[in-house]
Amino acid sequence: MRIAYLEDDMAQAELVTHWLKEAGHNCIHLASGREFMSLLRRDTFDILVLDWEVPDMNGYAVLEEVRASGNRTPVLFATQRDDESSIVGALSQGADDYMVKPTKQAELLARIAALGRRAGVSDMDDDTALTVGPWTVDRSRRQILLADEPVKLTDKDYELASYLFQNVGKLMSRAHLLEKVWGIMTPIESRTVDVHISRIRRSLQIRPEQGYRIKTVYQHGYRLEPIEE
């Protein structure tokens, strides 16, 4: 999964980042609450991991702003604050899970995995067929059907469309899509995603008449969403 991590203790951050990367996740670490919020305004993630006591803007304030903005990304607090009022306050404000330091590797990875399952973060290698509106994603044959007719797609168009269909309603930044579909971990300036989005809109006829659209979110990315009647 793609994880954004807020922690100002550099030794702790290096250790946790190592654990997450070793488990196959991509982790982007920041030490400042305001820098973290700036990142979230231009990029998207599968999971957010927050410490409480960080410079500029503490983890609780970050959580408040994240939820106030309508961002529903799962949030795990990992902090030294173990009093009941802090735990209840964070969970009431919209945190999905809470663990008390010292952070234990196995527990952290288990909680991250559980949050991913609950949030429906999908595995692109799963062979189970998926139906969204008039489209069926047949992952065993790596093809997408529109009204039961297979549509001719390039490999990358298939992978991009498949990922969007697995994440209906979720905003995906260009960097997020470049990582998930192309395996590009370092953000780059590229029109690659835009070109492929345009192609799959046309090839798969993703338009309001079919009940769905791929919405372009200015300076951010894309979201496949149903059309409200």
ABEGO torsion letter per residue (X at the ends): XBBBBBBABAAAAAAAAAAAAAAGBBBBBBABAAAAAAAAAABBBABBBBBABBBGBBAAAAAAAAAAAGBABBBBBBBABABAAAAAAAAAAGBABBBBOBBBAAAAAAAAAAAAAAAGBBBAABABBBBBEABBBBAAAGBBBBGGBBBBBBAAAAAAAAAAAAABGBBBBAAAAAAAAAGBABBBBBAAAAAAAAAAAAAAGBBAAAGBBBBBBBGAEBBBBBBBX
